[in-house]
Amino acid sequence: MRTRRVRGTRSAPSSPTRFVALSLGLLSLVACGPRRPADPGPADRKNHVERGLASWYGKKFHGRTTASGARFDMHRQSAAHRTLPFGTRVKVTNLENGRATVVVINDRGPFVEGRIIDLSRAAAKELDMIQTGVAQVEIEVIEGPGP
């Protein structure tokens, strides 16, 4: 004989083990909060230096909301970095021509392997890398995020 489920009621989990696992998962989420990315370590310290490939992004993302919650403006000096805190000011130097600019980190990225920073169009223009799209750069943290 089959039992009928009453509408609006929930059936018990299929096994006690599953119930315990679900309960512990929910408990850890409530107790510890959502998972946060790993501590970026020394990358947020003043005078931290990285070298690698930079790219730029512009029109396609202009006006969209960045990871920091700000609106992306391709005409401002901003950039995306994987780990530096939002609001960090970074000096970016194009190693191919010596040109430099200062940008504020307000987004996450780049999402292409081998690149260390994505620059706004304005920053890329300052570094004279619009035509090439990418350039070897050095980035140096000059000021951490504000309070």
MARKEBA-26492 format. One record per residue: x, y, z of N, C-alpha, C, CB in turn; residue number from 1; residue in one letter. Coordinates in nm, 3 decimals, decimal comma. Glycine has a CB too. Layout:
N
- X/Y/Z/X/Y/Z/X/Y/Z/X/Y/Z/NUM/A
...
END
This chain:
147
- 0,083/-0,118/0,000/0,000/0,000/0,000/0,088/0,125/0,000/-0,095/0,000/0,121/1/M
- 0,059/0,218/-0,088/0,134/0,343/-0,097/0,068/0,449/-0,011/0,145/0,392/-0,244/2/R
- 0,156/0,532/0,049/0,101/0,643/0,127/0,100/0,766/0,040/0,183/0,668/0,257/3/T
- 0,004/0,847/0,059/-0,007/0,971/-0,018/0,047/1,087/0,063/-0,153/0,997/-0,058/4/R
- 0,118/1,173/-0,009/0,171/1,292/0,055/0,065/1,400/0,054/0,300/1,340/-0,016/5/R
- 0,051/1,468/0,166/-0,045/1,577/0,176/0,017/1,700/0,115/-0,088/1,602/0,323/6/V
- -0,060/1,769/0,034/-0,009/1,889/-0,033/0,040/1,990/0,071/-0,118/1,952/-0,123/7/R
- 0,158/2,051/0,042/0,212/2,152/0,131/0,305/2,097/0,237/0,102/2,224/0,197/8/G
- 0,319/1,966/0,244/0,413/1,909/0,341/0,538/1,863/0,268/0,348/1,790/0,418/9/T
- 0,643/1,851/0,341/0,771/1,808/0,284/0,802/1,667/0,329/0,885/1,905/0,324/10/R
- 0,863/1,592/0,241/0,906/1,459/0,281/1,042/1,469/0,348/0,911/1,362/0,159/11/S
- 1,074/1,372/0,427/1,202/1,370/0,498/1,315/1,343/0,400/1,202/1,262/0,610/12/A
- 1,437/1,388/0,431/1,552/1,357/0,346/1,565/1,207/0,329/1,681/1,416/0,403/13/P
- 1,624/1,166/0,217/1,628/1,024/0,183/1,708/0,940/0,282/1,686/1,008/0,047/14/S
- 1,801/1,001/0,353/1,877/0,923/0,450/1,924/1,014/0,563/1,997/0,852/0,383/15/S
- 1,949/0,956/0,681/1,999/1,037/0,792/2,133/1,102/0,759/2,012/0,952/0,918/16/P
- 2,217/1,033/0,686/2,348/1,088/0,651/2,332/1,214/0,567/2,432/0,984/0,575/17/T
- 2,242/1,211/0,470/2,218/1,328/0,386/2,164/1,444/0,470/2,120/1,294/0,271/18/R
- 2,075/1,414/0,562/2,019/1,516/0,649/2,128/1,584/0,731/1,913/1,456/0,742/19/F
- 2,220/1,505/0,788/2,330/1,559/0,868/2,421/1,645/0,781/2,411/1,445/0,934/20/V
- 2,453/1,598/0,660/2,541/1,674/0,571/2,478/1,807/0,533/2,571/1,593/0,444/21/A
- 2,349/1,807/0,501/2,280/1,931/0,467/2,276/2,026/0,587/2,138/1,902/0,418/22/L
- 2,249/1,971/0,703/2,243/2,053/0,825/2,377/2,117/0,855/2,197/1,969/0,945/23/S
- 2,484/2,040/0,845/2,617/2,094/0,871/2,655/2,200/0,768/2,722/1,981/0,871/24/L
- 2,616/2,178/0,643/2,644/2,276/0,539/2,575/2,408/0,567/2,601/2,223/0,403/25/G
- 2,448/2,402/0,605/2,373/2,523/0,637/2,428/2,590/0,762/2,225/2,491/0,656/26/L
- 2,464/2,511/0,861/2,519/2,565/0,984/2,650/2,638/0,958/2,540/2,452/1,087/27/L
- 2,737/2,581/0,874/2,864/2,647/0,846/2,843/2,776/0,768/2,957/2,553/0,768/28/S
- 2,744/2,780/0,682/2,715/2,901/0,607/2,665/3,011/0,699/2,612/2,873/0,497/29/L
- 2,579/2,975/0,793/2,526/3,073/0,889/2,636/3,119/0,984/2,409/3,013/0,968/30/V
- 2,717/3,027/1,033/2,820/3,060/1,131/2,936/3,138/1,071/2,871/2,934/1,196/31/A
- 2,978/3,099/0,951/3,098/3,157/0,892/3,070/3,258/0,782/3,184/3,049/0,837/32/C
- 2,948/3,264/0,736/2,915/3,354/0,626/2,958/3,293/0,494/2,982/3,491/0,646/33/G
- 2,929/3,362/0,384/2,967/3,307/0,255/3,118/3,303/0,238/2,904/3,390/0,143/34/P
- 3,166/3,214/0,152/3,310/3,204/0,128/3,361/3,332/0,065/3,343/3,083/0,037/35/R
- 3,473/3,375/0,110/3,536/3,494/0,055/3,661/3,453/-0,020/3,571/3,596/0,167/36/R
- 3,702/3,534/-0,120/3,826/3,498/-0,188/3,944/3,500/-0,092/3,852/3,594/-0,305/37/P
- 4,044/3,424/-0,124/4,163/3,418/-0,038/4,224/3,556/-0,022/4,267/3,319/-0,096/38/A
- 4,287/3,578/0,092/4,354/3,704/0,118/4,455/3,731/0,009/4,422/3,704/0,257/39/D
- 4,450/3,849/-0,055/4,542/3,877/-0,164/4,688/3,884/-0,122/4,504/4,003/-0,228/40/P
- 4,715/3,886/0,007/4,854/3,885/0,052/4,925/4,016/0,023/4,927/3,772/-0,013/41/G
- 5,052/4,006/-0,019/5,133/4,126/-0,033/5,090/4,217/-0,147/5,276/4,088/-0,052/42/P
- 5,001/4,171/-0,235/4,963/4,251/-0,352/4,892/4,381/-0,313/4,873/4,170/-0,443/43/A
- 4,841/4,392/-0,191/4,772/4,515/-0,153/4,863/4,609/-0,074/4,648/4,482/-0,071/44/D
- 4,988/4,573/-0,059/5,081/4,657/0,016/5,144/4,762/-0,073/5,189/4,573/0,082/45/R
- 5,168/4,879/-0,015/5,231/4,988/-0,089/5,366/4,942/-0,144/5,248/5,113/0,000/46/K
- 5,396/4,986/-0,263/5,520/4,956/-0,334/5,527/4,813/-0,388/5,637/4,980/-0,244/47/N
- 5,416/4,740/-0,383/5,414/4,607/-0,446/5,428/4,625/-0,597/5,281/4,529/-0,410/48/H
- 5,513/4,546/-0,661/5,539/4,559/-0,804/5,512/4,426/-0,874/5,685/4,606/-0,830/49/V
- 5,446/4,433/-0,990/5,422/4,316/-1,075/5,459/4,353/-1,218/5,272/4,268/-1,066/50/E
- 5,505/4,256/-1,293/5,531/4,276/-1,436/5,455/4,171/-1,514/5,684/4,269/-1,468/51/R
- 5,401/4,214/-1,627/5,328/4,120/-1,710/5,255/4,191/-1,822/5,230/4,040/-1,627/52/G
- 5,159/4,121/-1,879/5,086/4,171/-1,994/4,959/4,244/-1,951/5,052/4,057/-2,089/53/L
- 4,937/4,362/-2,010/4,815/4,440/-1,985/4,733/4,443/-2,112/4,849/4,584/-1,938/54/A
- 4,602/4,449/-2,096/4,511/4,468/-2,207/4,416/4,581/-2,169/4,433/4,336/-2,241/55/S
- 4,325/4,617/-2,259/4,231/4,724/-2,225/4,091/4,687/-2,271/4,275/4,857/-2,289/56/W
- 3,991/4,751/-2,207/3,853/4,730/-2,246/3,782/4,864/-2,246/3,783/4,630/-2,151/57/Y
- 3,679/4,877/-2,329/3,615/5,007/-2,345/3,469/5,002/-2,379/3,684/5,083/-2,448/58/G
- 3,436/5,034/-2,503/3,300/5,061/-2,547/3,198/4,954/-2,507/3,299/5,076/-2,695/59/K
- 3,232/4,828/-2,523/3,138/4,719/-2,493/3,092/4,722/-2,346/3,204/4,583/-2,523/60/K
- 3,178/4,769/-2,256/3,147/4,769/-2,113/3,113/4,907/-2,058/3,263/4,712/-2,035/61/F
- 3,124/5,010/-2,143/3,098/5,148/-2,099/2,957/5,161/-2,041/3,117/5,247/-2,218/62/H
- 2,949/5,215/-1,919/2,820/5,234/-1,852/2,772/5,116/-1,770/2,718/5,266/-1,953/63/G
- 2,835/5,001/-1,785/2,795/4,885/-1,706/2,850/4,896/-1,564/2,844/4,753/-1,773/64/R
- 2,790/4,820/-1,475/2,834/4,820/-1,336/2,957/4,731/-1,322/2,721/4,771/-1,242/65/T
- 3,060/4,783/-1,253/3,182/4,706/-1,230/3,164/4,619/-1,106/3,305/4,799/-1,214/66/T
- 3,262/4,536/-1,078/3,258/4,449/-0,960/3,252/4,530/-0,830/3,380/4,357/-0,958/67/A
- 3,304/4,652/-0,832/3,302/4,735/-0,711/3,167/4,805/-0,692/3,413/4,839/-0,717/68/S
- 3,081/4,798/-0,793/2,952/4,864/-0,785/2,948/4,998/-0,858/2,914/4,885/-0,642/69/G
- 3,065/5,048/-0,899/3,072/5,175/-0,972/3,037/5,151/-1,119/3,213/5,240/-0,959/70/A
- 2,997/5,255/-1,187/2,972/5,246/-1,331/3,105/5,258/-1,404/2,872/5,357/-1,379/71/R
- 3,128/5,169/-1,502/3,251/5,175/-1,579/3,244/5,291/-1,676/3,277/5,043/-1,654/72/F
- 3,346/5,376/-1,672/3,359/5,489/-1,764/3,490/5,472/-1,837/3,351/5,627/-1,689/73/D
- 3,483/5,441/-1,966/3,605/5,415/-2,043/3,690/5,540/-2,060/3,569/5,358/-2,178/74/M
- 3,635/5,657/-2,025/3,709/5,783/-2,039/3,781/5,823/-1,910/3,614/5,894/-2,080/75/H
- 3,773/5,741/-1,807/3,842/5,766/-1,681/3,957/5,668/-1,663/3,745/5,756/-1,561/76/R
- 4,051/5,706/-1,576/4,169/5,623/-1,550/4,134/5,515/-1,447/4,287/5,711/-1,498/77/Q
- 4,090/5,400/-1,495/4,055/5,291/-1,405/4,108/5,161/-1,461/3,902/5,284/-1,384/78/S
- 4,099/5,056/-1,379/4,152/4,927/-1,421/4,086/4,813/-1,344/4,303/4,922/-1,402/79/A
- 4,103/4,693/-1,398/4,058/4,570/-1,333/4,180/4,488/-1,295/3,961/4,489/-1,425/80/A
- 4,180/4,437/-1,173/4,289/4,351/-1,125/4,225/4,236/-1,047/4,392/4,431/-1,035/81/H
- 4,289/4,120/-1,049/4,228/4,003/-0,985/4,222/4,012/-0,833/4,305/3,880/-1,023/82/R
- 4,323/4,071/-0,768/4,328/4,063/-0,622/4,341/4,196/-0,549/4,441/3,978/-0,583/83/T
- 4,390/4,300/-0,612/4,408/4,427/-0,540/4,274/4,481/-0,493/4,479/4,531/-0,630/84/L
- 4,269/4,538/-0,374/4,143/4,591/-0,321/4,092/4,707/-0,406/4,161/4,637/-0,176/85/P
- 3,960/4,719/-0,414/3,899/4,830/-0,485/3,944/4,961/-0,422/3,745/4,818/-0,485/86/F
- 3,971/5,061/-0,505/4,015/5,191/-0,457/4,166/5,205/-0,451/3,958/5,215/-0,321/87/G
- 4,240/5,097/-0,475/4,386/5,103/-0,475/4,433/5,182/-0,597/4,448/4,960/-0,474/88/T
- 4,526/5,274/-0,575/4,585/5,350/-0,687/4,713/5,281/-0,729/4,613/5,498/-0,646/89/R
- 4,727/5,261/-0,860/4,838/5,186/-0,915/4,903/5,265/-1,028/4,790/5,047/-0,966/90/V
- 5,036/5,272/-1,025/5,109/5,332/-1,137/5,138/5,221/-1,237/5,242/5,403/-1,088/91/K
- 5,098/5,244/-1,363/5,119/5,146/-1,468/5,217/5,206/-1,569/4,985/5,105/-1,537/92/V
- 5,327/5,135/-1,594/5,428/5,181/-1,689/5,438/5,085/-1,805/5,566/5,196/-1,620/93/T
- 5,426/5,138/-1,926/5,442/5,058/-2,047/5,593/5,036/-2,066/5,378/5,129/-2,174/94/N
- 5,637/4,913/-2,054/5,780/4,882/-2,062/5,834/4,893/-2,204/5,806/4,742/-2,009/95/L
- 5,747/4,899/-2,303/5,791/4,907/-2,442/5,823/5,050/-2,485/5,684/4,849/-2,533/96/E
- 5,759/5,151/-2,418/5,785/5,290/-2,458/5,811/5,385/-2,341/5,669/5,341/-2,538/97/N
- 5,803/5,334/-2,217/5,833/5,415/-2,099/5,720/5,505/-2,051/5,952/5,498/-2,127/98/G
- 5,607/5,508/-2,121/5,496/5,594/-2,079/5,429/5,535/-1,956/5,393/5,611/-2,194/99/R
- 5,377/5,622/-1,868/5,316/5,577/-1,742/5,188/5,654/-1,715/5,414/5,594/-1,625/100/A
- 5,101/5,594/-1,635/4,977/5,657/-1,591/4,938/5,598/-1,457/4,864/5,639/-1,695/101/T
- 4,850/5,667/-1,385/4,800/5,618/-1,257/4,653/5,585/-1,273/4,822/5,724/-1,142/102/V
- 4,613/5,466/-1,228/4,475/5,421/-1,238/4,423/5,379/-1,101/4,462/5,304/-1,339/103/V
- 4,292/5,372/-1,090/4,227/5,324/-0,969/4,163/5,189/-0,999/4,120/5,427/-0,916/104/V
- 4,185/5,091/-0,913/4,126/4,958/-0,932/3,979/4,965/-0,890/4,203/4,849/-0,849/105/I
- 3,889/4,935/-0,985/3,746/4,935/-0,952/3,673/4,816/-1,012/3,682/5,063/-1,001/106/N
- 3,748/4,719/-1,064/3,684/4,604/-1,127/3,771/4,481/-1,108/3,657/4,630/-1,277/107/D
- 3,717/4,364/-1,141/3,792/4,238/-1,133/3,822/4,190/-1,275/3,712/4,130/-1,055/108/R
- 3,935/4,126/-1,290/3,981/4,077/-1,418/4,131/4,095/-1,420/3,912/4,150/-1,538/109/G
- 4,197/4,072/-1,527/4,146/4,021/-1,655/4,117/3,871/-1,646/4,247/4,048/-1,767/110/P
- 4,033/3,826/-1,737/3,993/3,686/-1,737/4,059/3,607/-1,849/3,843/3,675/-1,749/111/F
- 4,170/3,661/-1,899/4,250/3,593/-2,001/4,381/3,554/-1,934/4,274/3,685/-2,128/112/V
- 4,415/3,427/-1,944/4,538/3,378/-1,880/4,660/3,452/-1,933/4,554/3,227/-1,902/113/E
- 4,752/3,484/-1,842/4,875/3,550/-1,881/4,871/3,702/-1,869/4,909/3,513/-2,020/114/G
- 4,754/3,759/-1,844/4,743/3,904/-1,830/4,729/3,940/-1,682/4,623/3,959/-1,912/115/R
- 4,787/4,054/-1,643/4,783/4,091/-1,502/4,689/4,207/-1,473/4,920/4,126/-1,455/116/I
- 4,652/4,285/-1,575/4,567/4,402/-1,553/4,491/4,435/-1,681/4,650/4,524/-1,506/117/I
- 4,366/4,480/-1,664/4,284/4,531/-1,774/4,266/4,679/-1,751/4,146/4,456/-1,783/118/D
- 4,300/4,761/-1,847/4,294/4,906/-1,833/4,173/4,963/-1,906/4,422/4,970/-1,885/119/L
- 4,124/5,077/-1,858/4,020/5,149/-1,932/4,082/5,203/-2,060/3,959/5,264/-1,846/120/S
- 3,996/5,242/-2,154/4,046/5,296/-2,281/4,132/5,420/-2,258/3,929/5,329/-2,375/121/R
- 4,091/5,507/-2,165/4,166/5,629/-2,138/4,307/5,596/-2,089/4,093/5,715/-2,033/122/A
- 4,320/5,498/-2,001/4,451/5,459/-1,950/4,535/5,397/-2,061/4,437/5,359/-1,832/123/A
- 4,472/5,315/-2,145/4,543/5,253/-2,256/4,594/5,359/-2,354/4,452/5,153/-2,329/124/A
- 4,515/5,463/-2,374/4,556/5,571/-2,464/4,678/5,644/-2,407/4,440/5,672/-2,486/125/K
- 4,677/5,668/-2,275/4,792/5,732/-2,209/4,919/5,650/-2,228/4,765/5,750/-2,059/126/E
- 4,905/5,519/-2,229/5,021/5,430/-2,243/5,055/5,400/-2,389/4,995/5,299/-2,169/127/L
- 4,977/5,456/-2,481/4,996/5,437/-2,625/4,990/5,289/-2,662/5,130/5,497/-2,669/128/D
- 4,882/5,222/-2,616/4,866/5,080/-2,648/4,730/5,049/-2,711/4,884/4,996/-2,523/129/M
- 4,661/5,151/-2,759/4,530/5,131/-2,821/4,543/5,041/-2,944/4,466/5,267/-2,860/130/I
- 4,636/5,071/-3,031/4,650/4,996/-3,156/4,692/4,851/-3,133/4,752/5,065/-3,247/131/Q
- 4,787/4,830/-3,043/4,838/4,695/-3,020/4,742/4,611/-2,936/4,974/4,701/-2,951/132/T
- 4,664/4,676/-2,849/4,567/4,604/-2,765/4,627/4,548/-2,638/4,507/4,493/-2,843/133/G
- 4,752/4,511/-2,641/4,822/4,459/-2,523/4,961/4,518/-2,518/4,828/4,303/-2,526/134/V
- 5,021/4,518/-2,399/5,157/4,568/-2,383/5,219/4,508/-2,257/5,159/4,723/-2,376/135/A
- 5,349/4,495/-2,258/5,422/4,454/-2,138/5,426/4,575/-2,045/5,568/4,403/-2,172/136/Q
- 5,382/4,556/-1,920/5,377/4,666/-1,825/5,435/4,627/-1,691/5,234/4,713/-1,807/137/V
- 5,462/4,729/-1,613/5,497/4,712/-1,472/5,391/4,788/-1,395/5,644/4,764/-1,439/138/E
- 5,334/4,723/-1,294/5,238/4,794/-1,208/5,296/4,804/-1,067/5,100/4,721/-1,206/139/I
- 5,277/4,921/-1,007/5,327/4,946/-0,873/5,217/5,010/-0,791/5,453/5,037/-0,877/140/E
- 5,186/4,950/-0,676/5,086/5,007/-0,586/5,146/5,133/-0,524/5,043/4,904/-0,474/141/V
- 5,074/5,246/-0,540/5,125/5,371/-0,484/5,040/5,417/-0,366/5,129/5,478/-0,590/142/I
- 4,916/5,369/-0,357/4,830/5,408/-0,246/4,721/5,305/-0,229/4,770/5,547/-0,269/143/E
- 4,705/5,257/-0,107/4,601/5,158/-0,080/4,463/5,222/-0,083/4,625/5,092/0,055/144/G
- 4,360/5,142/-0,067/4,225/5,195/-0,071/4,200/5,288/0,048/4,124/5,082/-0,072/145/P
- 4,108/5,380/0,031/4,071/5,471/0,140/3,997/5,397/0,248/3,986/5,587/0,088/146/G
- 3,964/5,467/0,356/3,896/5,402/0,468/3,758/5,353/0,430/3,886/5,496/0,585/147/P
END
